[in-house]
C-alpha cells in the first residue's frame, strides 16, 4: 500500500508507513470510500435492469390489485391515471390501510394507496436512490421521465444485488 504522505510503497495491510510513520489504516478506508463513491454508488439507475411494474388506475379496487401483485410476486403496483403516476399500492398499504372488516372489492385503491410517490429519474445515482430509500423507507422506486410517465421501477433488492455484483468483481 502506498503512503499518501510520503509515497513509500508499504506491505499490503500495514497500519503505519515504515518510512514516515503516518497512519495507513485510515488512508485505506478513505481510499475504499472514494472508490465506492466514484464507482458503484455513482452508477445511475439506468444501469440497472428496471422492471415494468403492474399497474392499476385509481378507480380500481384492492381486489383488482392483489392478483397482479401475486402474479409476479411483487410487493407493489403502480397507480396510473391518464398515463401519469398518481400513487403506489404496496403490501404495507394492504396491511396498514385496508380495513380488516371490509371486502377488498369494496375498497378503492385511491383510498388506501400511497399518493404521489417520489419518483426517480433514470439519470439519478444509486447513492441518491439509497438515500431516498433510507429517508422515506421506500423499498420500491418508481422510475419516471420528465413528464411523470412511468418507465419502470427498481426494488431495494435489485439495487443491493447490483452493488454486490460490482463488489464481487472487485469494482468497489
Secondary structure by P-SEA (a helix, b strand, c coil): cccccccccccccccccccccccaaaaaaaaaaaaaaacccccccccccccbbbbbcccccaaaaaaaaaaccccbbbbbccccccccccaaaaaccccccccccccccccccccccccccccccaaaaaaaaaaccccbbbbbcccccccccccaaaaaaaaaaaaaaccc
